[in-house]
Amino acid sequence: MSKDKFIKFITYVGKETRFIIKLFKNTDVKVAFTTNNNIERLLSIHCNQTQNKYDKCGIYQLTCPSCNKKYIGQTVSPFCIRLQEHFRDYKYRKNKSKFPQHVLENEHPIGPTENTLDII
């Protein structure tokens, strides 16, 4: 029983791969292909990733820590980026959004992210 020798390629990419295959045509080495997108790898990547809840986008609620008034917004950028925009408006006293405007007009303090931001 003969043992075949194999060369393992990651993926088939076209004419470069065919050129390499031709180099081994008259030898006893066989060429094998593998892929990175097999079902096991795809499932294990998604199951093992723990994404920070602030890295997602969607609908969020900001709560004023002093009077408990609520501001509800929607964003396509990550929550952490949108919250930074609200904090920046507060810091530089810009009235671009209603939440910093309310906090500034009523001279309320702005709370930490954990107490201010709720993801809906």
Backbone bond lengths (Angstrom), bond angles and torsions (degrees), N, CA, C in turn:
res aa  C-N    CA-C-N  psi(-1)  N-CA   C-N-CA  omega(-1)  CA-C   N-CA-C  phi
1 M - - - 1.439 - - 1.525 109.01 -
2 S 1.308 116.39 125.56 1.462 120.13 -177.11 1.521 110.70 -92.85
3 K 1.292 113.83 143.18 1.456 118.97 175.83 1.520 108.06 -96.18
4 D 1.329 114.49 125.47 1.457 119.17 177.91 1.521 109.50 -83.75
5 K 1.318 115.18 145.17 1.453 121.18 175.85 1.521 107.44 -100.19
6 F 1.328 116.22 135.65 1.453 120.78 -178.19 1.519 110.89 -121.68
7 I 1.318 114.34 146.54 1.462 122.43 168.26 1.520 105.18 -107.51
8 K 1.301 116.10 132.09 1.457 120.03 -176.48 1.532 109.48 -106.22
9 F 1.343 116.67 120.86 1.459 122.13 175.44 1.514 109.05 -101.15
10 I 1.304 116.07 150.44 1.468 119.48 177.57 1.522 109.98 -70.38
11 T 1.309 117.37 -59.93 1.466 120.44 -179.82 1.519 110.17 -142.28
12 Y 1.298 114.63 158.42 1.457 121.33 175.14 1.517 107.44 -83.37
13 V 1.337 117.41 122.97 1.462 119.94 -175.58 1.517 114.55 -115.30
14 G 1.312 118.59 -2.66 1.467 119.07 177.75 1.504 112.53 122.73
15 K 1.342 115.01 -139.52 1.472 119.64 -171.90 1.525 112.76 -63.32
16 E 1.326 118.31 -28.92 1.462 120.11 177.55 1.530 110.37 -64.77
17 T 1.326 115.52 -41.22 1.455 120.46 179.16 1.531 110.63 -66.85
18 R 1.324 117.20 -42.97 1.471 120.55 178.25 1.529 110.55 -60.55
19 F 1.334 117.87 -38.20 1.456 121.93 178.73 1.532 110.38 -61.38
20 I 1.318 116.43 -44.46 1.470 120.56 -179.83 1.524 110.33 -66.00
21 I 1.341 117.01 -39.55 1.470 120.87 178.61 1.526 110.19 -60.30
22 K 1.326 117.10 -41.70 1.466 121.11 -179.83 1.525 111.76 -63.14
23 L 1.326 118.50 -30.74 1.463 121.34 178.75 1.529 111.46 -63.04
24 F 1.323 117.05 -30.91 1.462 121.79 -177.55 1.523 113.01 -100.72
25 K 1.328 117.97 8.49 1.469 121.68 -175.15 1.527 112.47 -60.96
26 N 1.310 119.47 -43.96 1.464 123.04 -176.19 1.530 112.72 -96.73
27 T 1.314 116.60 23.32 1.473 120.64 177.38 1.522 108.79 -116.03
28 D 1.316 115.66 175.23 1.464 119.10 177.44 1.533 112.18 -91.29
29 V 1.324 116.97 15.66 1.459 122.33 178.61 1.523 108.78 -96.82
30 K 1.327 115.74 129.38 1.459 120.99 178.58 1.525 108.91 -102.01
31 V 1.314 115.02 152.64 1.461 120.98 -177.67 1.526 108.94 -104.77
32 A 1.333 116.97 132.24 1.465 122.64 177.89 1.529 108.71 -123.25
33 F 1.312 115.94 148.16 1.463 121.65 179.82 1.517 110.18 -114.74
34 T 1.306 115.84 144.72 1.463 121.72 172.93 1.521 107.91 -127.92
35 T 1.306 115.63 172.83 1.454 120.36 179.68 1.520 109.92 -137.11
36 N 1.307 115.96 155.12 1.457 120.83 177.84 1.519 112.41 -90.98
37 N 1.327 117.50 -11.05 1.461 119.04 -174.07 1.525 112.06 -107.00
38 N 1.318 116.76 40.11 1.468 118.09 175.85 1.526 109.54 -75.90
39 I 1.300 116.79 161.16 1.463 122.06 -171.95 1.524 112.65 -62.45
40 E 1.327 117.36 -36.38 1.465 119.80 -179.43 1.525 110.98 -63.63
41 R 1.333 117.29 -45.95 1.459 120.70 -179.90 1.517 111.67 -65.94
42 L 1.324 116.45 -42.44 1.463 119.77 -179.53 1.522 111.23 -62.21
43 L 1.324 117.18 -42.72 1.464 119.89 179.98 1.520 111.81 -70.29
44 S 1.312 118.17 -39.38 1.458 119.95 -178.16 1.514 111.49 -69.32
45 I 1.317 118.49 -31.77 1.461 121.04 177.94 1.525 109.44 -65.89
46 H 1.330 117.14 -46.01 1.459 120.24 -177.61 1.520 112.21 -70.04
47 C 1.310 118.22 -33.70 1.463 120.97 -178.33 1.516 111.60 -75.46
48 N 1.321 117.86 -32.46 1.453 120.76 -174.84 1.520 113.37 -87.93
49 Q 1.316 117.71 -12.87 1.448 119.25 -179.18 1.521 109.91 -79.41
50 T 1.305 115.29 125.20 1.452 119.68 173.51 1.514 106.47 -110.31
51 Q 1.296 114.96 106.13 1.450 120.42 -176.07 1.524 109.41 -90.80
52 N 1.300 115.51 135.89 1.445 121.41 176.01 1.526 108.51 -63.40
53 K 1.323 117.43 136.22 1.469 119.77 -177.92 1.518 111.96 -64.22
54 Y 1.331 118.23 -23.01 1.457 121.38 179.48 1.529 112.46 -81.80
55 D 1.333 117.66 -7.13 1.463 121.64 177.73 1.525 112.24 -87.77
56 K 1.318 116.85 -3.63 1.462 121.07 -179.89 1.520 109.52 -94.29
57 C 1.319 116.36 175.18 1.454 121.01 177.52 1.523 108.78 -126.50
58 G 1.318 116.60 167.59 1.452 120.52 179.51 1.514 111.37 147.01
59 I 1.327 116.44 -143.11 1.455 122.58 -177.98 1.525 108.54 -100.23
60 Y 1.318 115.41 136.34 1.459 120.91 -177.66 1.524 110.09 -136.09
61 Q 1.309 114.97 163.86 1.463 121.22 178.95 1.521 108.68 -131.41
62 L 1.322 116.60 130.14 1.455 122.26 174.68 1.518 108.14 -106.99
63 T 1.319 116.88 136.41 1.455 121.82 -178.09 1.514 109.13 -118.96
64 C 1.319 115.67 129.20 1.465 120.92 175.76 1.528 107.64 -70.55
65 P 1.332 118.24 124.28 1.465 119.70 -176.69 1.527 113.77 -68.69
66 S 1.328 117.84 -19.80 1.467 120.14 -177.55 1.520 113.20 -86.98
67 C 1.337 116.86 -47.34 1.469 119.62 -174.00 1.528 113.33 -114.88
68 N 1.319 117.35 0.31 1.465 124.05 179.16 1.529 114.52 61.63
69 K 1.339 118.02 20.38 1.465 119.74 172.49 1.518 107.77 -69.89
70 K 1.307 114.44 147.97 1.458 119.81 -173.90 1.525 110.56 -115.38
71 Y 1.319 115.23 143.72 1.468 123.35 174.17 1.516 105.84 -122.07
72 I 1.317 117.16 126.53 1.463 120.88 178.47 1.512 108.15 -112.05
73 G 1.321 115.90 131.34 1.453 121.94 -179.04 1.514 111.04 -137.84
74 Q 1.319 114.45 168.16 1.458 121.47 177.52 1.520 107.66 -131.20
75 T 1.328 116.41 140.36 1.457 120.51 -178.23 1.521 110.66 -140.34
76 V 1.328 115.17 147.09 1.465 120.21 172.89 1.528 110.45 -98.53
77 S 1.323 116.13 -11.58 1.464 120.00 173.40 1.526 108.34 -90.79
78 P 1.315 118.35 164.21 1.468 120.01 179.87 1.529 111.60 -58.71
79 F 1.340 115.60 149.18 1.464 120.84 -178.83 1.519 111.60 -56.37
80 C 1.329 117.04 -39.15 1.468 119.89 -177.84 1.533 111.08 -62.89
81 I 1.333 117.44 -37.78 1.468 121.14 178.81 1.526 109.99 -68.48
82 R 1.338 116.60 -44.53 1.470 120.33 -179.43 1.516 110.61 -64.14
83 L 1.311 117.62 -39.25 1.460 120.37 178.56 1.528 110.53 -65.73
84 Q 1.326 117.39 -38.30 1.465 120.83 175.97 1.524 110.53 -60.60
85 E 1.343 116.75 -37.57 1.467 120.44 177.97 1.525 110.61 -64.04
86 H 1.337 117.40 -43.05 1.467 120.55 176.81 1.529 110.55 -62.43
87 F 1.337 117.30 -44.69 1.462 120.77 179.51 1.526 111.34 -63.90
88 R 1.337 116.79 -37.29 1.459 120.89 178.34 1.534 110.32 -64.49
89 D 1.330 116.27 -42.45 1.464 120.00 176.90 1.527 110.37 -60.92
90 Y 1.306 117.24 -39.15 1.463 122.22 177.67 1.528 110.51 -65.96
91 K 1.319 116.13 -47.48 1.462 121.39 -176.28 1.526 112.06 -62.22
92 Y 1.352 116.01 -43.40 1.463 120.33 -177.07 1.532 112.71 -96.83
93 R 1.332 116.37 11.44 1.457 123.57 175.92 1.527 113.10 54.78
94 K 1.320 115.24 46.70 1.462 121.27 175.92 1.525 107.48 -100.63
95 N 1.289 116.61 142.38 1.465 121.27 -179.65 1.528 110.46 -102.58
96 K 1.315 116.54 50.69 1.460 119.98 -179.77 1.516 112.69 -78.53
97 S 1.309 118.22 -31.36 1.463 120.39 177.79 1.521 109.49 -129.76
98 K 1.311 115.55 160.03 1.461 121.89 -173.15 1.528 113.62 -68.31
99 F 1.316 117.47 -34.61 1.471 118.72 -177.38 1.526 111.69 -63.75
100 P 1.328 120.30 -54.27 1.474 118.50 177.89 1.533 111.90 -62.95
101 Q 1.327 116.19 -32.70 1.453 120.07 178.41 1.537 110.08 -61.63
102 H 1.325 117.29 -46.62 1.465 121.55 178.12 1.525 111.13 -61.09
103 V 1.323 116.74 -46.49 1.467 121.04 -177.31 1.527 110.68 -63.81
104 L 1.330 116.80 -40.76 1.460 120.27 -179.45 1.527 111.98 -70.78
105 E 1.337 117.08 -44.93 1.466 120.53 -177.63 1.523 111.95 -63.07
106 N 1.327 116.53 -36.00 1.467 120.59 -177.36 1.530 112.72 -96.91
107 E 1.320 116.33 4.03 1.468 123.37 179.80 1.525 112.30 52.98
108 H 1.324 115.01 42.14 1.460 120.84 176.34 1.522 108.89 -89.49
109 P 1.329 116.59 149.21 1.474 118.23 173.81 1.527 108.98 -75.64
110 I 1.288 114.94 157.86 1.466 119.88 175.96 1.520 106.83 -102.18
111 G 1.321 116.98 133.44 1.464 121.22 -173.93 1.515 112.90 -87.75
112 P 1.337 116.03 175.76 1.469 120.34 176.26 1.531 110.73 -69.04
113 T 1.315 116.29 160.89 1.457 122.33 -176.48 1.519 111.92 -54.32
114 E 1.325 118.03 -44.27 1.459 121.51 -176.25 1.529 112.41 -61.33
115 N 1.344 116.58 -32.23 1.465 120.72 -179.12 1.526 112.31 -92.23
116 T 1.315 117.96 -19.05 1.464 121.91 -173.52 1.520 111.96 -96.84
117 L 1.328 117.76 -42.15 1.458 122.20 -171.12 1.527 111.52 -101.39
118 D 1.329 115.03 127.44 1.473 122.17 170.92 1.523 107.83 -122.25
119 I 1.307 116.57 134.35 1.461 121.00 178.14 1.513 108.18 -93.99
120 I 1.317 114.75 127.49 1.478 120.11 -176.61 1.510 109.58 -98.98
